[in-house]
Structures are given as structure tokens and as C-alpha cells.
Amino acid sequence: SLIMVIIDSKEFFKGGDKYVERASKTPWYWIGVLFGSTLVLESAMIVLLHLAGADVKVPDPLANLDFTEALYEYSFAGVWEEIVFRMVLMGIPMMIIAIAGRQKDFWKYPFGGFGVSRAAVILMIVSSIIFAYAHASGWGWWKSFTVLLGGLMFGYLFMRFGIHVTILVHLINDFFAVWLIAADFWFTLPFLLILIFGVLTLPVMFVKTWYGIKHLKTMSNTGFKKDEPPEDPPQDNMGSNMY
């Protein structure tokens, strides 16, 4: 997954004219923006839930694992979660829609990267809710709130770039989760740096989210080329970059 993401993000590592515009269309750029921002929001939410009286803690079966065992368990579960909640709940329904729309490349849809459309956004929200609910039984109801944010992040990266990107981000996320459980002293500095980076990227994520909501009515229903253009296309010149 890492090699594929680096290849897909080659424009991110190049300089030259219009660097920001080119880099902002790569998976590496959005991994940085969304992972950092989501980590900040999840951390803030955990603090608020704790202050509200929620029993915010790691389940004993996971807390009692050593670092190597926990890393294996989390990583294995993370890959399967991406297969179930992104490929099965998002990719396959989009493939069915593609077949109904007589798209020749319908077989690609289970792997993601089909772009942002109304159908994809609906599936992203539904799969994220199910993803969050699935974590409540083992962790407690509080976990659903933080996992929902992660589910939306994974869902967006899946429909924009593909399953290889979400698997990589999920593995990175799980690595940090295991590291946090281990509470190693050396975890403090990188975690703090990521939080600082996340605070800086939050405005980018908020602008992206607001732009998507603002233009939801003019968004393509399926993302297929044969979809009729919107009656009132947005005049904003950011459109080609934001979707």
C-alpha cells in the first residue's frame, strides 16, 4: 500500500509551478490533512466525553496485550475492517450502480477511487455509522463518536483514491493507537507534533467539508460521465480541485 500511495503521489514530491494545486490532488496530501485533523478532533472529543462522565478506557483484553501482540491484532483487524466497511459497504454498492449505468469499468469500483458523488457520499455516511456502531459493543458507547470521525476519513479517502490508501492510513492509525496504549515516554513528542500539525490542517478540512456541503445540490448523482451537468453549476473556480 505504501509503495502504491507514493507512486500515486509523485506530484506531491515534485517542485515547480503550481505545486500546491498539483500536490492537493494527491493521496499523500490528503492523508496528512485528514489524519492530523481527525486526530485533533478525536482527542478533543475524548476529553469532552471524559468530562461528561463517560468511562473512556481501553477494554482489558486489548490493554493486557504486549506491544507486538497488540500491533498484530490491531493491524489484522484494520485490514479486514477496510475490506468490510469500505469495499463491501461502499465499493460493491457503487459497482452495482455502475453495472446498472452500463459502465464498462464497473469491476474497478469495489477497490474505490471512483470519485465524489451523491451516491458515494450517502454510502460513506451509512458505512461510517455502521462502522462506529460495530465498535460500541467491545469498547462502550463512547467509542462510537470517535470512530465515526475515523470512518468518515477512511470513506472519503476510499472514494477519492482507493482501498490501498485507506488500508495504509488505517494501519498508521492503529500503530498510533497501540503506541498510545503502551504509553511509552517516546510517544509523547511525536504525538504532540502530530497534534500541532493537525491544528494547522483543521482549517483545510473545514473548508473542504463546507465546500462539499455547499455544493451538494450540484454534485453528480453517480459520478458517471453520462450524468447530466447541474442546472446551476457553481461559478467558484475551486470546484475542480475540491472534489
C-alpha positions as CSV (number, residue, x, y, z in Angstrom):
1,S,0.0,0.0,0.0
2,L,2.8,2.4,0.9
3,I,4.6,2.0,-2.4
4,M,1.3,2.5,-4.4
5,V,0.5,5.6,-2.4
6,I,4.0,7.0,-3.1
7,I,3.6,6.3,-6.8
8,D,0.1,7.9,-6.9
9,S,1.5,10.9,-5.0
10,K,4.5,11.6,-7.3
11,E,3.3,15.2,-7.9
12,F,3.5,15.8,-4.1
13,F,7.2,15.2,-4.2
14,K,7.9,17.4,-7.2
15,G,8.6,21.1,-7.1
16,G,7.9,23.6,-9.9
17,D,5.0,25.7,-11.0
18,K,1.6,25.3,-9.3
19,Y,3.0,22.9,-6.7
20,V,0.2,23.4,-4.2
21,E,-2.5,22.8,-6.8
22,R,-0.8,19.6,-8.0
23,A,0.0,18.4,-4.5
24,S,-3.5,18.9,-3.3
25,K,-4.8,16.3,-5.7
26,T,-2.6,13.5,-4.3
27,P,-3.4,11.0,-1.7
28,W,-0.3,11.9,0.4
29,Y,-1.6,15.5,0.8
30,W,-5.0,14.4,2.0
31,I,-3.6,11.7,4.2
32,G,-1.7,14.4,6.1
33,V,-4.6,16.8,6.2
34,L,-7.2,14.3,7.3
35,F,-5.2,12.2,9.6
36,G,-3.8,15.2,11.6
37,S,-7.2,16.9,11.7
38,T,-9.1,13.8,12.7
39,L,-6.6,13.0,15.4
40,V,-7.1,16.5,16.9
41,L,-10.9,16.2,16.8
42,E,-10.9,12.7,18.3
43,S,-8.6,13.8,21.1
44,A,-10.9,16.8,21.9
45,M,-13.9,14.5,21.8
46,I,-12.3,12.0,24.2
47,V,-11.6,14.8,26.6
48,L,-15.2,16.1,26.4
49,L,-16.6,12.6,26.8
50,H,-14.4,12.0,29.9
51,L,-15.6,15.3,31.4
52,A,-19.2,14.3,30.7
53,G,-18.7,11.1,32.8
54,A,-18.1,8.5,30.1
55,D,-15.9,5.5,31.1
56,V,-13.2,6.2,28.5
57,K,-10.8,3.4,28.6
58,V,-9.3,0.6,26.6
59,P,-11.0,-2.9,27.1
60,D,-9.0,-5.2,29.3
61,P,-8.4,-7.9,26.7
62,L,-6.7,-5.3,24.5
63,A,-5.0,-3.4,27.3
64,N,-3.3,-6.6,28.6
65,L,-1.7,-7.4,25.3
66,D,2.0,-6.7,24.9
67,F,3.1,-4.3,22.2
68,T,3.8,-6.9,19.5
69,E,0.6,-8.8,20.1
70,A,-1.5,-5.6,20.1
71,L,0.1,-4.4,16.9
72,Y,-0.7,-7.6,15.2
73,E,-4.3,-7.7,16.4
74,Y,-5.0,-4.1,15.5
75,S,-3.3,-4.4,12.1
76,F,-5.1,-7.6,11.2
77,A,-8.5,-6.2,12.3
78,G,-7.8,-2.9,10.4
79,V,-7.3,-4.6,7.1
80,W,-10.4,-6.6,7.4
81,E,-12.4,-3.6,8.6
82,E,-11.4,-1.8,5.4
83,I,-12.5,-4.8,3.3
84,V,-15.9,-5.0,5.0
85,F,-16.7,-1.3,5.7
86,R,-15.2,0.3,2.6
87,M,-15.1,-2.4,-0.2
88,V,-18.2,-4.3,0.8
89,L,-20.4,-1.4,2.0
90,M,-19.2,1.3,-0.4
91,G,-17.4,-0.3,-3.3
92,I,-19.8,-3.1,-4.1
93,P,-22.9,-0.9,-4.0
94,M,-21.2,1.5,-6.3
95,M,-20.3,-1.4,-8.6
96,I,-23.9,-2.4,-8.8
97,I,-24.8,1.2,-9.6
98,A,-22.1,1.2,-12.3
99,I,-23.4,-2.0,-13.8
100,A,-26.9,-0.5,-13.8
101,G,-25.4,2.6,-15.5
102,R,-23.7,0.4,-18.1
103,Q,-20.2,1.5,-17.1
104,K,-17.5,-0.7,-18.8
105,D,-15.1,-0.2,-15.9
106,F,-17.6,-1.4,-13.2
107,W,-15.2,-4.0,-12.0
108,K,-12.9,-1.3,-10.6
109,Y,-15.5,0.2,-8.2
110,P,-15.0,-2.3,-5.3
111,F,-11.5,-1.0,-5.0
112,G,-12.5,2.6,-4.6
113,G,-11.2,5.7,-6.4
114,F,-14.5,6.3,-8.2
115,G,-14.7,9.9,-7.1
116,V,-17.1,12.0,-5.1
117,S,-20.8,11.8,-6.0
118,R,-24.1,11.9,-4.1
119,A,-24.4,8.1,-4.2
120,A,-20.8,7.8,-2.8
121,V,-21.4,10.3,-0.1
122,I,-24.5,8.6,1.1
123,L,-22.7,5.2,1.2
124,M,-19.8,6.9,3.0
125,I,-22.1,8.2,5.7
126,V,-24.0,5.0,6.1
127,S,-20.9,2.8,6.2
128,S,-19.3,5.1,8.8
129,I,-22.4,4.9,11.0
130,I,-22.3,1.1,10.8
131,F,-18.5,1.2,11.4
132,A,-19.0,3.3,14.5
133,Y,-21.8,1.1,15.9
134,A,-19.7,-2.0,15.4
135,H,-17.1,-0.7,17.8
136,A,-19.6,0.1,20.6
137,S,-20.0,-3.5,21.8
138,G,-16.4,-4.0,22.6
139,W,-15.4,-0.5,23.7
140,G,-18.5,1.1,25.0
141,W,-20.9,3.7,23.6
142,W,-18.3,6.5,23.8
143,K,-16.1,4.8,21.1
144,S,-18.8,5.2,18.5
145,F,-18.4,9.0,18.5
146,T,-14.6,8.9,17.8
147,V,-14.8,6.0,15.4
148,L,-17.4,7.8,13.4
149,L,-14.9,10.6,12.6
150,G,-12.4,8.0,11.5
151,G,-14.9,6.2,9.4
152,L,-15.7,9.4,7.5
153,M,-12.0,10.0,6.9
154,F,-11.5,6.4,5.6
155,G,-14.6,6.7,3.5
156,Y,-13.5,9.9,1.8
157,L,-10.0,8.6,1.1
158,F,-11.6,5.4,-0.3
159,M,-13.9,7.1,-2.8
160,R,-11.2,9.6,-3.8
161,F,-8.1,7.4,-4.1
162,G,-8.9,3.7,-3.4
163,I,-8.6,0.9,-0.9
164,H,-4.8,0.9,-0.8
165,V,-4.8,4.4,0.7
166,T,-7.4,3.6,3.4
167,I,-5.5,0.4,4.4
168,L,-2.3,2.4,4.8
169,V,-4.0,5.1,6.9
170,H,-5.8,2.5,9.0
171,L,-2.5,0.8,9.7
172,I,-0.9,4.1,10.7
173,N,-3.9,4.9,12.9
174,D,-3.7,1.5,14.6
175,F,0.0,1.8,15.1
176,F,-0.5,5.1,17.0
177,A,-3.4,3.6,19.0
178,V,-1.1,0.7,20.1
179,W,1.7,3.1,20.9
180,L,-0.7,5.2,23.0
181,I,-1.9,2.2,24.9
182,A,1.7,1.3,25.6
183,A,2.2,4.9,26.9
184,D,5.8,4.9,26.1
185,F,7.7,8.1,27.0
186,W,9.0,8.5,23.4
187,F,5.4,8.6,22.2
188,T,4.8,12.0,23.8
189,L,6.8,14.1,21.4
190,P,5.7,12.7,18.0
191,F,2.0,12.6,19.2
192,L,2.4,16.3,20.3
193,L,3.9,17.2,16.9
194,I,1.1,15.5,15.0
195,L,-1.5,17.3,17.2
196,I,0.2,20.6,16.4
197,F,0.2,19.7,12.7
198,G,-3.5,18.7,12.9
199,V,-4.4,22.1,14.4
200,L,-2.8,23.7,11.4
201,T,-4.6,21.4,8.9
202,L,-8.0,21.8,10.6
203,P,-8.9,24.9,8.5
204,V,-8.2,23.0,5.3
205,M,-10.5,20.1,6.4
206,F,-13.3,22.5,7.5
207,V,-13.1,24.5,4.2
208,K,-13.2,21.2,2.3
209,T,-16.2,20.0,4.3
210,W,-18.1,23.3,3.9
211,Y,-17.4,23.4,0.2
212,G,-18.8,19.9,-0.2
213,I,-22.0,20.7,1.7
214,K,-22.4,23.9,-0.1
215,H,-22.3,22.3,-3.5
216,L,-24.1,19.1,-2.6
217,K,-27.1,20.1,-4.8
218,T,-24.9,20.5,-7.8
219,M,-22.9,17.3,-7.2
220,S,-23.1,14.5,-9.7
221,N,-25.6,11.7,-8.7
222,T,-23.2,8.9,-9.6
223,G,-20.0,10.4,-11.0
224,F,-20.6,8.8,-14.4
225,K,-19.7,10.8,-17.4
226,K,-23.2,10.5,-18.9
227,D,-24.7,12.2,-15.8
228,E,-26.3,15.4,-17.0
229,P,-24.5,18.6,-15.8
230,P,-26.1,20.5,-13.0
231,E,-28.7,23.1,-13.9
232,D,-26.8,25.8,-11.9
233,P,-23.1,24.9,-12.0
234,P,-21.1,26.7,-9.3
235,Q,-19.1,29.7,-10.5
236,D,-16.4,29.1,-7.9
237,N,-13.1,28.3,-9.6
238,M,-12.2,26.0,-6.8
239,G,-14.5,23.2,-7.9
240,S,-12.1,21.2,-9.9
241,N,-9.7,21.0,-7.0
242,M,-12.1,20.4,-4.1
243,Y,-13.8,17.3,-5.5
